[in-house]
Structures are given as C-alpha cells and as structure tokens.
Amino acid sequence: MQLTFTFIILAVTIVLFMTNRIRGDLVALMALLTFVILGILTPAEALAGFSNSVVIMIAGLFVVGAGILRTGLAGMAGNLLLKWSGDSELKLFVLLLVIVASVGAFMSNTGTVALMLPIVVSIAMSIKVSPSKFLMPLSYIASMSGLMTLIASPPNLIVSQILQDNGYAKLGFFTITPIGIIATITVIVYLVIVRNKLLPNEQNRSQSDAGYKLSPKKIAKDYALQDKMFRVVVPTASPIIGQALADLKLPAKYHIYVMKIQRRASEGMNLLAMTYQEMAGPTSIVHENDVLYVQGMAPDVESFVLENDLQLEIVADDEMQQLISKQIGVAEVLLTPTSRLIGETVSKIGFREKYNLNILGINRKGAYLLQDMAQQRLRFGDAILVQGAWEEIDLLSRETQDVVVVGQTREQAGLAAANGKAWIAGLIMLFIVGLMVFEVFDAVIAVLIGAVLMIVTGCIRNMDDAYGKMNFESIVLVASMLPMATALEKTGGMTILSNTIIDVLGDFGPYGVLMGIYVLTVVFGQFVSNTATAVLFAPIAMTAATTMDANPYTFMIAVAAAAGMAFATPIASPTNSLVMTAGGYKFIDFVKVGVPLQVIMFIVMMIVVPILFPF
C-alpha cells in the first residue's frame, strides 16, 4: 500500500509542478508532509534534506555569488567576455558555455552555476538581453561538465567506489573525459540551434522590478550637483575652528550646507596620513585642516570662504563618486499624501535634527531645486534627495507615515561597502576552487569558508546582508525533494522497476539492458537528485553487467552520464532550481528544451559509450 501511495504522491507532485499554479517550494513541502502523515517517512527522514550538505552548500554559494556581484567582479568578468566576443551575441553565447564547461570540470555543477550566475546575469543586463536566454544553457552545460573529470560530479565518485568495492580498478581522474567532451560539444551545438526558438526570451519580473538605483553619476547629472559642490579647507588661522556647525548658522547666513567632513585621524602615532569621513551634523565641530564638502551657489560659497579665511577647491569629477561610500549614502524620498511635512519649509521641519540626514535637493516635477532650499515649502509629489549614514537612511525607510524612501537602500549600502574589493572576491573564489580541486576539505566546507571570508573581508556588508541574499525558495525546494529518494527506496519502488527492466530486456543482450538502465536512470534522474539516482542505479547496473558477463565499466559510466542529465524538469537538479527563479522559467520551459535534448543525448551516449568502453 505504501508503494502505491509513494507513486501517487510522486505523480501528483509532478502534475502540480507542471501546472505552475502553486509555488514549487510549497509543492515540495506538501509532498514531504504527506509522506510523513502516511507513515512512509519518519520525521527524521523527512527533515534529513534540510541538513544535507548539498542544501547547506547552496545557501553558502548564494553568499559567495552575492559577494562576486556586489564587488563588481561579475561585471568585470562580463566586460572581459564582451570584449572577447565583440558584437557577436552568438560568439558570446558559445564562449560563455565553453568557459562554464571548463570551470565545471573541476568543481560541482551546483558550485559552477552559483559562481557563474551573477556573471551571466550581469552580461545579459549589459547587452539588454533577457537572462533567461543564458541561464538554462548555463545549468545544462554545468551538468554536462560533470563528465569532464572524476571529481566534477558525485555520480562519478559513486560509480568509481562501487567498481572498487566489487574488485575492479577505480576510475582515473580523466577516464571519462572523452565522454564529457563529446557530450559537452553536443549540448553546445544543440543550444546554439534552439536558443532563438525554444529558449524563453521574456524579462523576468523580479529582475525588471529590481528597484530604482541611484548611482553617483546619475545623482550628479540629475541634480546638477557638479557646479554646486565645493571643497573648503580649514587652515590653522581660520576663526571657525572649534565651532559647531549649528553655531555658524551657514544656511541662514550664506545659504550653503556642509554635507560631510573629511579629516585626518588624530589617534595613535599618525605615522601614516590616515583620513576618514564623517557625516556633518549640527553638533559637528570644525577642526584644523578639516576638508568641508559644501553645497551651494558659487558666490555664496566664495563669501563664506573669504570672510572666514578658508581655502576653496573645486570638487573633481571622480570625487562626486564619494557621495556614496561605505558609511555614507544617498536616497530619494517621496512625500506621502498625508505627510505632515507638506506645506512646511525645509528649515522648519528640522530634517537634519530629526533624521540626522542632509537634504541635497528637491525634485519638483522634473525641476531640481538646490538654491535657498531652507525657504522652500514642500509639496505633495516632491522628491527629496537626502544624504547621510546608511543606518539612518535605513531607519528612514521604515517611516511610512510621512515619507517613502525610493529604491533599495540596503542593496545600495552593500554595493558601496564592497566597492573596490573585486580583487578580494576574485581571490576568495580561486581559493574555494583550489580547496575543491585538491580536496583539502569537503565541498560544503570549502564553500562555507568562502562565504565567511566574503563577510569578514567586507565583500558582503554584514550577516543580515548575507541572509538577505539567500534564495530560500530554492533552498527549501531542494531540501524538501531530497527525501523522495528515501521514500522510493524504502517502499521498494526502485527494486521493482529495476528487476522488471532486466526481465523484460534481458533477451536483447547487454545492449538492450544498457539502453533500459540508461532510460530508467534518466527518467528517475528528472525527479531525484543525481547523487541519489547514482546510488540507487549503480548497484543495479553492476549486478546486470556481472550477471551477463559484460564489461561493468560500460554500464557504470552510462549510469554516471544518465544520472546527471536532469534536463526535462527543474525538480531534481539543484542547478535547474537555481536558474528557475533567477531566469523566471516555468516547468514547461524545461520540458520543451530538455526533452528533445534527452533524446539526442540518448542516441549519442548509446553510440559513444560502447565504442569507448566495449562490452
């Protein structure tokens, strides 16, 4: 009875996935709970997926991938690929797949996809092409690259170990490489042919609604800040030294505002001229040799400089980028219809005192107001450009009664914090790959080390930022589906099916049984992880080979290849699950692209494997 229930649950789960009316992670959780309620799985067995190393590794790889994207490393790699490919999208497509296959030859397909995904998305956005045209091919090639070397895929290691356990020599590092090269070339040719016909080309909603982002260049251009921002140096003899900004009354007297202060660190021995920036506020005290970043009209700033024995400098183009730093950021703020700030002047609302933020300008229906802002009365529809510490902007974003902060302040804070650290992210990525290639640690430990390094080095701003970059839909989906293999094994479903295929196809000799085992492995590989599929079918293949006195390497390598070809569904393969959300794919997209590819790969493998590893 439990066997019947298991197949019913599997069938219903597949149907729900295909209809796409319920989110995939919820469907997987419902199936998991049904197994427990019917007594097919114990609670411990059902929850084992959430402690599986693959799931933990996926979570860590989201953090590593975010670090690669945040630091700009993904964009740099994308620009390099774009340079190599020129204006040819086809050349870019092929070059990208070759690079993915090369990387995937030395690390897991999940790790390859997670590391390459931000790079691919960055490239797609830069050439204004939907990432959906690249992400499914990325997953497929990463899966095929698992046949390039022994360590590239768990099924390879599993079949090698079973061969050794049965008294045969284990697979060498490059034993299956010829199979992998042929398979990879076949997949690339297929994807090139169908990329404009079968691959979806719709912009993912989650990407198109990614949020409004303020870059320093856009701010400077839109608000015309370049001509209204000045550096004012405070020499030794200036009378404003030791005074608080509130006492100087600069907005009222000169119609200017001090945005931030750059000063030399006074702690320690000062062997190096260390400088830092701080947000300018009413209580900020002016020190000797301070550099004040002042906003205002040139005549007003010149008056302030002359009357207080100061030195005036023009802000260079590259210094406009300093409007956004690790500590200080900017944001546009909209007034709500019921805002208490409507009708009040900027000077009266005490924005700096209340929120500890500076107002840089006002966008009123496309007109940018930067002069005499203190006397401007705010109107509904005004957008206010504010500057201050990221923490203060984040606090303001939680204020919903009077104002609404436009855009993703945490995302921008993370980008600012990671600025200039692309080389660190690159070293961390190489370090992770090195740990995997030389098997210093298990892959999951190597990835977690990399994730921690991303946070410690500032490539990811903090732990909250790291948790925020994890795609829990994919994590829960993978964790919930892994125990399905346990249910199939416990109820005897796998054994019944495998014995049946041997009985039915045994009369056709080794070739017929090889076809049957390959097809059965591929079918179950669409719904069960490649690791679990290899664990279940490798012993069956070994038994069939020894029973018929055939070459076990032929059958075992066929199982290793078939277990990794989860092209037709997004369920069993973590790589498909990763790109499904990022690319905005539906279940049917994998069916349309994957099923023809499965047929082609079946024909190729049934020709190539017996030739390279004769019966």
N, C-alpha and C positions, 0 to 999 in steps of 0.2 A: 504493500500500500504506500509506503514511504517513497518507493521508487517512482510510482505513478505521480504522487504529489510533487516530487522533485522536477519531473519533466513538465508538469503543468505549470509550476512556478516559473521555470525557465522559459516556456513558451509565452506566458503572459508578460513576463519581463521584456522579452524581445518585441512583442507587439506594442507595449507601452513606449518602449524606446523609439520604435519606428513611427508611431503616431505623433510623437514630439509634443503632446498636449500637456504632459507633466514633466517637470524638470528631471533631468537624468539622475541627479543625486537623490532626489526624493523617491524615484522609482527603485533605485538600488537599495535604499533603506527599507522600503516597504517589502521588497523581496527578502531581505535579510531577516526582518522581523517575522515574516511568515514562516521561514524555515525554523525559527525558534519556537513560535507558537505551536507549530505542528509536531514539535519534538524531533525534527530531523537533525537540527544542530543544537548543541548546548550553548548557553550564553557565552561561555569562554571561547568556544569555537567560532561563534558568530562575530565576536569582537576581536578575534585574532588579527583581522585585517588592519585594524587601527594601530596595531603595534608592529606591523610588518615593516621590514627595513625599506621596502620599495616606497611605501607611503611616507615614511619619515624622510627619505631621500628626496622625494618630490617636494615636500614642504621646504626643505633646505635649499633646493635648487631654485625655488621661487625667489628666495632671498638673494642668492648668488646672481640670478638673472636680473633682479632689480638693481643690484649694485653695478652690473655691467651697463645697464641702460641709464641709470642716474648719473654716473660719472662721465658719460659721453663716449665711453669705449665702443658701445654698439654703433653710434653714429659715425665714429672714426673708421671702424671696420667697414661699415656700409659705404662710406665715401670712397674707401680704397677699392672696394668691389666695383663701385660705379665707375671709377677711373679706369680700371682694367677692362670693363665691359664696353666702355664708350657709350654710344647712343643706342646700342642694340639691346632691347629687352630680352630677346632670345638668348643672346650671349650671356647676359646677366643671369638668366634662369639656369642655364646649363652650368655656368661657373659656380653658382651658389650650391647646386646639388653635388657637384664634384667635391667641393670643399667640405660639405656636410658629411659625405661618404668617407672622406679622408679622416676627419675628426672622429667619426663614429667607429672607425676601425680600431680605436684604442680606448674607447670608453663606452659605457652603456648607452643604448638608444635613448633612454629617458634623459640621461645627463646631456647627451648631444643636443636633443631638442630644446631642453630648458636653457642651455647656454646659447644656442643659436637663435632661439625665438625672438628675443629683443632686438638682435641684429637684423633679422629678416623683417620684422615689423618696421624698424627704423628705415630700412631701404625702401620698403613698399610705400611708406608715407612720403619719403623724399621724392619719389618719382610719380607720386599721385596715382598709384595703382592699389587696388584693394589687397590687403594682406591675405585674403582668402585664396588668391591665385598662387601663393607661395607656401602657405603653412601646411596644407595637406601633403603636397610633394615633399616638404621638409620631413614630415613624420614618416612617410613611406621610405624615403631614402635612408633615414636614420635606422629604420627597422632592417632594411637590406644590408646596411653596413655591418650588421651583427654577424654576417657570414664572412667578413673580411679577415678576422683573426680569432684565435681561440678565446681571448678574454672579452671580446666585444659583446657577447650575449650569454646570458645564463644557460639557455638550452645547449650551447656548445660545451660548456663545462659539465653539464649534467650527462650528456651522452658520452663524453670522454671518460667520466668517472664510472659509468655503467660498463663501458668497454673494459676498463681496467679491472673492475670487480669481477668480470667474467673471464679473466685471464688473458685479455688482449692488450696490445700496446695502446696507451692513451694517445689522443690526437696531439700532433705537434702544433706549435704556435701558428704556423702558416699552412697547415694541412688543408683546410677548407677554403683558403684564399682564392684559388681558381674558381670555385663555385660562387664565391662572393662577388668577384669581379664581373663574371658573366651575368649574374642576377642584377647587379647594380646598373650595368650598361643597359640591360633590357628594360629596367624600370625607368631609367632616364629617357630612353627613346620613346617609350610609351607616354610618359608625362609630357614630353615635348609635343607629341602628336595631339593629345587630348586637352592640352592646357587652355585652349581658347574655345573648346567645345563642351567639355564635361565639367571642368572646374568652375565653381561658382565665382561670380565677379561682383558680388554685392558688398558695399561698405558695411562693416559690422556696426550695429547701432551703438554698442558700448564704446567703439572707437570714435565714431563720429560725434558722440556726445561726451567726449573725454573731458570737456571743460574748457573754459576760456583761460588762456595762459598769457600772462603779462611778461614779455621779455624786456630787458633794459632798453634795447634798441627801439622797440615799439613804444615804450613809455616816453623816451626822449623825443621820438618823432611826433607822436600824437599830441603830447602836451607842450611841445616846443621848449623843452627844458634846457636844451643845449645853450641857448642865449641868455638864460636866466639863472644859471648855476655858476657860482664862483668859489674859488678857494681863497680864504683870507688867513694869512699867517699872523700870529700874535708875537711880535718881538718883545725883547726884555723891557723896553721903556713904555709899553702901552698902558694907559690908565685903566683899561678894563680888566687887567689881571687881578684875580682874586674875587671878582664879582660874579654873582649868579645871573643867569640869562634873564630870569624874571625881573631882576632889579634894573637891567639895562633897557627894558621896555622897547625892544627893537621893532616889533610890528607896529606899535603906535607911533614911534618917533621917526623910523626910517622906512616903514612898510616893507621890511625884509624879515626872513625867517632863517634860523640856524637849523639845518637838517640833521647834521651829525658832527661829531668832533673826532679828529684823529690826533692822537698824542703819543709821545714816547713813554714806554713803560718806566716807572720810577723804582720798581722793586729790584732787589738783587744788586749785583756788581755792575750791570749795564755794560758788559764787555762788548755786547752787540747792540746795535741801534734798533731794538725791538719796538715796533709801534703797534697800536691797536686802535680800534674804533669803538665809540660808544654813542648811543642814541642821545641826541640833545633834548633836554627837558628843562622845565622851569628852574629846577634846583641845580642844574649843571653849573659848575664853577669853571671859569676860564683860567687856564694855566699858561705859563710862559712857554713859548714855542708850539702852542696848540695850532692845529690847522682846522679852521671852521669852514664847513661846507654850507654856503649861504645861498638862499634862493631869493631873487628879487630883480627889479629892473636895474640896469647898469648904472644910471645916475644915482639911484638911492644907495646902492652898494658903495659907489665911489665916495659919496658923502660920509657914510659910516666909516670908511677906511681913513679918509683924510682927517676927520675930527677925532679919531682915536689912535692915531699913529700906528696904523696897521699896514700890512703889505698885501696887495691884491694880485691874484694869479687867476688866469683863465683855466677852467676845467678842460682837460684834454678829452678827446673823443673816447679813448679807452677807459677813462675814469668814470664815464657815465655808466659803465658796467657795474661800478661799485655801489650803485643804488641798491643792488641786491647782493648780499653777502651771506655768510653762514649765520650771522647773528641778526642782520637787518634785512627786511624785505619790504615790498610794496604790494598794495592791493587796491582794487576799485570797490567802492562801497556805494550801494544804491539805497535811497531813502524809501521806506515803506509808505503806503498810502496813509497810514495812521501815525506816522512818525511825529514825535514831539519836537523834532528838530526843524520841521518845515516852518518857514516864516521867521526863524531866528537867524541872527547874524553869526558868522563864524567865530567872532571874538566872544560873543555872549554864551555860546553853547559850551565853551571850555573843553573842546575836544581833546587837547593835549593833556589837560589836567585830569579829565575823566578816564580816558582810554590810554594815556601815555603814548599817543600817536600824533605825528605831524600831518597836517593837510598840505599836500604839494600843489593841488589844483582842483578845479571844478570843471566837469564836462557837462555843459548845459545844451542839450540838443545839438551836439556836434561842435559847439563853440567852447573853446578852452579858456577858462578864466584863471589867470595867475597873478593879476595885479590888484592891489587893495583888497585881498581876499577877506581880511578881517571885517570889512564892512559889507560883504556880500550876504544877502539874505538867501537862505537855502529854499529851494522849491522842490515840489514832488517831481520826480524824473531826473533830478540831478544825480550825477555820478561823481563821487569824491575820491580823488587819488590820495591815499594815506601811506605813510611810511613809518616804520618802527620795528621793534623786535618781533620776530616771528611768533613768539609766545603770546605777545599782546594782540597781534592780528588774529591768531587762532582763537583767543578769548573773545575778540570782537565778532568772529564768525558765529559764535553761539548766541549772540544778541539778535533776537528776531523781532523785537517789538518796534525798534526804531530804524534799524539798518539791516541790509543783507549784503554780505561780502560775496563778490563775484569771483568765480574760479575756485581752484583747488589750492588753498594756502599750504596745506601740508605737503602736497606734491611739489610745489614751488620751493618750499623750505628744504625739502630733501634734495632737490636739484642744486640749490645754492650751496648746501653743505658739502655736496660731493664734487663741486666744481674744481677742476684741476687735478683730480685724483684718478684719471683714466689709467695712468700707468700703474697705479697700485692695484686697481681692479684687474688689469691685464696680468700682473704678476700672480695675483691670487688665483686667477683662472688657470694659468700654467701650472701653478703649484698643485691644484686639485687634479689636473690631468696627470701630472707626474706621480702623485700618490696612487692614482688608479692604475696607471700603466705598470709601475713597478710593484704594485700590490703591497705597498707599505702598510695600508690599513684596508679594511673593507670599504667598498664604495660609499656606503652610507656615512661612515665616519669621516671619510675624506671630504664629502660634501658638507657635512656639519662643521668641520674645521674651517672650510672656505666661507660658510655663512657667518660664522662667528668673526672671522677676520674681516669680512665686509663691514660688520658693525663696529668692531674695535677701531678700524682704521678710518672710520668716518665716511666710507663709501655709501653706507646706509646710516641715516641720522641717528636713530635710536631703536630700541626694541619695539616700541609702538609702531614705528615706521616699518620695521621688518614684518611684524604680524599683519600689518595692513596690506602688504604686497602679496600675501599668500592667497591663492585662489582656492578657497575652501570647497567650492563646488566640485572641482576636480579631485581634491584630496578625499572628500567623503565618497565620491563616486567610485574611485579606485579601491578604497578601503572596504567599501560595502560589497563589491563584486568579488573580491579575492576568496571569501569563504564559500563561494558557489562551487569551486573545485572540490572542496572538502565534502560538500553535500553529495556531489555526484560520485565521489569515491566511496563514501560511507554506505550509500544505498545500493552500490554495485552496478550503477548505470554504465560506468566506463567498461567494466569487465564484460558485461552482457554484449555491449556493442562491439568490442574488440574481438570477442570469441565468434560472434556472428560473422564479421567480415572475413575472418580467417577460414571459417567453414564454407562460406559462400564462394570465396575467390581462390581457395587453395588449389582447385583443379586447374587454374590458369597458370600455375607455376609461380616462381619468385617474382616475375614481372607483374603479374596480376595482383599478388598480395602487396607488393610495393606500392602500386597505384592505390589500392584500397586503404592501406595505412596512411599514405600521404593525404588522401582526400579526407579521411576521418580526422587526422591531426589538424588539417586546415580548418575544417568545419568547427571543431571544438575550440580551436585557437581564436575564432571570432568572438567567443563569449567567455573564455577562460584565459588567464594570463599565460604568456609564453613559457614561463617557468613551470607553472602547474601542468600545462599541456605536455611539456617535455618529460616531466616527472612521471606522468601517467602513461604516456605512449612509448617512451624509450624502452621500458622493460618488455612491452608487448612486441615491439619491433625486434628486440634481441631474441625473444622466445621464438618468434616466427622464423627468423633467419637461421637459428640453430636447428630448429625442427626440420627445415627444408634443406639443411646443409648448404646454406648460401652465405655469401660474404656479409658479415654483420655490419661492416663499415658502410656498405651501400644503404642499408636500412636506417642505420643510426644517423647518418648525415642527412638523409631525406627527412627524418623526423626533426632534426635541428633546423633545417631550412623551413619546413612547413609550419613549425611552431611559431616562427617569427613573422609569418605573413598574415597578420591581422589587418587586412586592408578594407574588408567589407563592412565593418562595424566600428564604432568608437568605444566599444564596451571594454574589451579585454586588454587592449594595448594602452598603457599609460601615456604614450606619445600621442595617440589619437585623442585621448581625453584632454591632454594639454592644449592641443591646437583646436579642438572643437569649440571651446569657449572663446579663445583668442581670435579665431577666424570666423566666428559666427555661423558655423556649419550646422546643418540638420543631419539627422540619422540617414536620411535618404541620399544625401550627398556622398557619403561613404559607400553606399550601395552602388550608386551609378558609376563612380570612378573605380571602386575596389573590385567589384565582381568581374568585369572584363579583364582586369589585371590579374586576378586569381587564375582565370582560365589560361591566360598567356603564360604565367609562371608555372602552372602545372605542366604544360606542354614542354617548356624549356627544361624544367627540372627532371622530367621523366626521360629526356634525351641526354642531358649533360651528366647527371649523377651516375647512371650505369656505365657511361663511357669512361669517366674519370675513376670510378670505383666499380669495376666489373663484378658481376655476381660470382 
